[in-house]
Amino acid sequence: MDVQSRSQLIKRLAIQAGFERCGIAPTVPISRADYLKNWLAAGRAGTMDYMSRYTEMRINPANILEGARSVIVVSLSYNQSPQESLDESSELVKGRVAKYAWGDDYHDVLKKKLFAIADELHETLEESFETKVCVDTAPIMERELAAAAGIGWIGKNTLVLNQQQGSFFFLGAIVTTLELGIDEPVTDHCGSCTACLDACPTDAFPTAYEMDASRCISYLTIEHRSEIPEKLSKQMGDWLFGCDVCQDVCPFNRHAPETNEPRFEPHPLGSSVDVSKVLDWSIEDYRKHLRGSAMKRAKFEMWQRNAEIVQENARSQGK
């Protein structure tokens, strides 16, 4: 099977697996390697020390797998409307949860689909080759690779945007030793829009296309394990886990289609959580409620801390 036929087969398998888009990037250093190095040197990663490890792998996907020649990149939408709306008149203080964490853990969902594609390739193609499935936890820059593969462009909020799909989608990758047809990057369509930059509650964007993770609400609620500075905690509002503000205001998300993946339907906790219940959780409650969810990324103590902040912010607003 020639290069183009292999590439077309892979894209068919990706669509059959439920992915909306599939593109192929070369195993060459990412275009913004200097940005990554400068970003780390400036302390933009906050306490995410792991970001400073395996830097050469992050810069060049060829270092992930010996003999790697191509990176298959896929996207899977998690866009959906909340099952319940936040009732401003309710006496309950509820904290919001970022949309990506409403359903089953995306790592499990994407990995299952990607391994199925890899297995099908090994069964179909007669030649010998290697594959490595990567979903978020591997030291590669998924957004950079997605942009190189034509999935979308990196927007001013540093997320990958697509004109039809918006930005509420997960990325996954298969690094392979197969030679495949490389896709062309797409044009940046952000134009003069600064909606995402203007809406950020914590001013986490020093400039367009650059994000200071140490100020991002998603980082503060999910990754930062110690106390959150008071100035930032007051700006967190009612976000309990993650934040969707910069995506909610993006014009490309206004008409983006909703996900077709049933495993992303909201768990019982829903899109907003009664913080008084969280504060009453035991460690066993925490484990029970977050079993099978990406929300377990934040530790028990962090959930308690976040709930206290949401409750305090509600009090300060007279709720």
Buried (B, 14 or more C-beta within 10 A) or exposed (E): EEEEEBBBBBBEBBEEBBBBBBBBBBBEBBEBBEBBBEBBEEEBBBBBEEBEEBBEBBBBBBBBBEEBBBBBBBBBBBBBEBEEEEEEEEEBBBBBBBBBBBBBBBBEBBBEBBBBBBEBBEEEBEEEBBBBBBBBEBBBBBBBBBBBBBBBBBBBBBBBBBEEBBBBBBBBBBBBBBBBBBBEBBEBBBEEBBBBBEBBBBEBBEEBBBBBBBBBBBBBBBBBEEEBEEEBBBBBBBBBBBBBBBBBBBBBBEEBEEBEBEBBEBBEBBBBBBBEBBBEBEEEEBEEBBEEBBBBBBEBEBBBBBBBBBBBBBEEEEE
